[in-house]
Amino acid sequence: MDEKAKSITILMADDDEDDRLMTKEAFEEAKLVNELRFVEDGEELLDYLYHRGKYTAPEGYPRPGLILLDLNMPKKDGREALKDIKSDPDLRQIPIVVLTTSKAEEDIYRSYDLGVNSFITKPVSFEGMVFVITTLAQYWFQIVKLPDGK
């Protein structure tokens, strides 16, 4: 992996503590060096991106190069956050991968209509999550050319 790929911050929005921990451990198992940060709902995701509330210091909260987004969260759900992000000219270039337990066709179609880049149903096993994270990292950091962060 090149130096540019190593510098990409990944921001995961997920309210489930177990899912966040499994994702963190899957990153470690896959030996990814990307910084992985977490927020727990759509409101906190937007606060992070807009540097509001506890995220006011931009230097402490770098712009993510990729967002992993759960759909079903309290306060502002992933669908609402996705709509807000993709309608903002300053944020819409950030790739968003929905990583959710939902398998509903309606969620898949609506997510793509709102501008999501990929839709992945969360695997139930740790080995499955390691495979998903490894494959996701290969695709987004070795194959795809991402825009430079602002």
N, C-alpha and C positions, 0 to 999 in steps of 0.2 A: 504494500500500500504506500502511496506517495505521501509527501509531507502535507500537501493540500488536503487530502482526504483525512489525515489525522487531526486537522484543525477544526473539522466540522462539529459543531455542537448539535446534539440531538435532544429535542424537548419532547417528553412524553406526557400527555394529558390523560390521566386515568385515575378514577376515584378508588379503585380496588388496590389496597396495600399489598395483597398477595401477588397480584399481577405485576405491580411495579417491582417487587422484589424478584420475581421469577425473570422478568425482563432484564433487570440489572445483572442477575447471575448468568443469564444466557449471554449477555454481552461479554462478561468475564470469561465464560467457557469458550466463546468463539474468539477470544483473544483480541477483541476490538479495543482500540485505544481512544475512540471518540469519547468526548465528554458527554455523559448522559445526565440530563436534568429532568426533574419531575414537577408537575403541577397536578392538582387534584380535581379540577373542574374547569369548565369553559370560561367562567369569570376570571379565575386565576390565570388561565392561559392568556387571555386578552390583557390582563394586568401586566404579565411578563412581557408580552410583545410590545405594549405601549408604554412600558416603564412607569406603571402607576403603583400606588400603594407601597408594599414592601419591596417592589422591584424598581424603585425610582433611579437608582444609580446604574446607568447604561453599561458602564465598564464592568460591573459585577454580574450582569445578566446579558451575555452576548446573544446576538441575533442567531436563532437556530438555522442550521443548514437543512434540517429535516424535522418535521413534526410527526410524531406517532400519536394518533388521536382515537380515543375511545368514543363511541357514540352515546352511550348511556351513562350520564354523569348527573349529579345534582346541580342545582342553581342554573347554570347555562349548559345545556347538553352539547355534545360534539357536533350535532347538525347545525345548531345555532352558531356555534363558534366558527365552524367551517364557512358558513355563509358570510359571517362578518369578516373573516380573514380574506376570503377570495373576492370580496367586494371592495377591499382597500387596496388602492394602487401601490402603496408602500409595502404591503405584506403579501400580496397575491402570488408573488414569484416563489415564496417558500414552498417547497414540495411538502405535501401532506399525505401520509399513509394512514388510512383508517385501519386500526388494529382493534377489533371488537369481537364480542361473543356472538353478535347477531349474524344470522345466516339468511335473514329475510330479504327476499328479492326487492321489496320496496326500499329497504335501507341501502342496498347496493345501487339501485338506479338513482335514488335521490342523492346519494353521496357523489356519484359521478356527475350528476346534473349540477351540483353545487361546486364542482371543480376539484374534487379529490384526485390525486395522482394514482393511487392504488387502494384497493380494498382487500384486506386480509382478515379471515376469521381466525381468532386466537386459537392456537393449538391447546389441547388440554394437558399434554405431558411436557415435562421439562425438555426432553430430547426433541420434541416437536418444536418447541420455542427456540431452542438453539439452532435447529435447521432453518427456521423462518428468519431469525436474526442474521445468521451467516449469509443466507441467500439475499436478504434485503440489503445487507452491507455490501456484498459483492456487486449487486445491481446499482445501488445509489452512489457508491463511492469509487468503484473501479470501472464501471461501464458508462454510466450517465455523466454528462457534463453539466454540472450545477452552476447557477449564476453566482458570482462573487457576492458575499454578504455586504450589506450597507453599513 
